[in-house]
Amino acid sequence: MKNLVQKIGSVFVLTALMISGTVEASINSEKVSITKSAVVKDNLIGGWEYTVEGAPEGYESGFLLIVKQNGAYKVQVQLSGGAVNGDDVVVKGNNITFNITVEGETVKVDLNAKGSKITGTSTSPTNGTMNITGVKSISPQ
């Protein structure tokens, strides 16, 4: 139920963006304003439903939200247990890397977007490297 509420909230934010041209959201306790023109030109921005092959229970699927404000990318990973904000976000073309902290452990995520699909890996000290696949479920375009 919590995942559904988070997805509906994400859909609302991106739908409002498409209608009004500007949206404000909160990531890392700071307000993020996104304008439609900034979003439409970027293949990474949007909401992604993903799965992680071989991940521990509760972490095998989730929702990834990527936004951009003033040239800086913000990432939020929504899991069954709640949302986790990404740190050290770096984007090069259609590739995005970032770190998230899960149960006190840093997980490095490396993804590549091609059209409506995203693929990559997550790497953690405990679980090693696992494959991630996903599809864009919310697009500002």
C-alpha positions in Angstrom: 0.0 0.0 0.0 2.9 2.4 0.9 4.5 1.7 -2.6 1.2 2.5 -4.3 0.9 5.8 -2.4 4.5 6.7 -3.3 3.9 5.9 -7.0 0.7 7.9 -7.0 2.5 10.8 -5.4 5.3 10.5 -8.0 2.7 10.4 -10.8 1.0 13.4 -9.4 4.3 15.4 -9.3 5.3 14.5 -12.9 1.7 15.0 -14.2 1.6 18.4 -12.6 4.9 19.2 -14.3 3.5 18.3 -17.7 0.4 20.5 -17.1 1.9 23.5 -15.3 5.4 23.6 -16.6 6.9 23.8 -13.0 6.8 21.5 -10.0 8.2 21.6 -6.5 9.0 18.4 -4.7 11.1 17.5 -1.6 14.2 15.3 -1.8 16.8 15.3 1.0 14.5 17.8 2.9 15.1 20.5 0.3 12.6 21.8 -2.2 13.3 20.9 -5.7 11.7 22.9 -8.5 11.7 21.4 -12.0 10.6 23.1 -15.1 9.1 21.3 -18.1 11.7 22.5 -20.5 14.5 21.1 -18.3 12.8 17.7 -18.1 11.8 17.1 -21.7 15.4 17.1 -23.0 16.7 14.6 -20.6 16.2 10.8 -21.1 17.0 9.9 -17.4 14.4 12.1 -15.8 11.3 10.4 -14.7 10.0 7.4 -12.7 11.4 3.9 -13.2 10.0 0.6 -12.0 13.0 -1.7 -11.5 14.0 -5.2 -10.3 17.3 -6.4 -8.9 18.2 -10.0 -9.7 19.1 -12.0 -6.6 18.5 -9.1 -4.1 17.5 -9.9 -0.5 13.8 -9.9 0.2 12.3 -6.4 0.3 15.0 -5.1 -2.0 14.3 -7.1 -5.1 12.0 -4.4 -6.7 11.2 -0.7 -6.2 10.7 2.6 -7.8 13.4 5.1 -8.8 12.6 8.8 -9.2 15.2 11.0 -11.0 14.8 14.8 -11.1 17.0 17.7 -12.1 17.2 21.2 -10.7 19.7 23.9 -11.7 21.9 21.3 -13.4 22.0 19.0 -10.4 20.4 15.5 -10.4 18.5 14.2 -7.4 17.7 10.5 -7.0 15.2 8.8 -4.7 14.8 5.0 -4.4 11.5 3.9 -3.1 11.6 0.5 -1.5 8.9 -1.5 0.4 10.4 -0.3 3.6 10.5 3.4 2.7 12.3 5.9 0.5 16.1 6.4 0.4 17.8 9.4 -1.2 20.8 9.0 -3.4 24.2 10.6 -2.7 27.2 11.4 -4.9 25.0 11.5 -8.0 27.0 11.7 -11.3 25.5 11.8 -14.8 27.4 11.3 -18.1 25.0 11.2 -21.1 22.5 8.5 -20.4 24.6 7.0 -17.5 23.9 7.8 -13.9 25.8 6.6 -10.8 24.9 7.2 -7.2 25.2 5.7 -3.7 22.4 4.8 -1.3 22.7 3.7 2.3 20.7 0.6 3.0 20.8 -0.9 6.6 24.0 1.1 7.3 25.8 -0.2 4.2 26.7 1.9 1.1 25.4 0.5 -2.1 26.8 1.8 -5.4 24.3 2.0 -8.3 25.4 2.3 -11.9 22.6 2.6 -14.5 22.2 3.3 -18.2 19.0 4.5 -19.8 18.1 3.6 -23.4 14.6 4.8 -24.4 12.1 3.4 -21.9 14.5 0.8 -20.4 17.2 1.1 -17.8 19.9 -1.5 -17.0 22.9 -1.6 -14.7 24.2 -2.9 -11.5 24.2 -2.4 -7.7 27.3 -3.3 -5.7 27.5 -3.7 -2.0 30.1 -5.3 0.4 27.6 -7.9 1.6 25.7 -8.9 -1.5 28.3 -8.2 -4.2 27.2 -7.1 -7.7 23.7 -7.6 -8.8 21.9 -6.8 -12.1 19.2 -4.2 -12.3 16.6 -3.9 -15.1 13.7 -1.5 -15.3 11.2 0.3 -17.4 10.1 3.9 -17.3 6.7 4.1 -15.9 6.4 7.9 -15.5 7.7 10.2 -18.2 7.5 14.0 -18.4 7.5 13.7 -22.2 
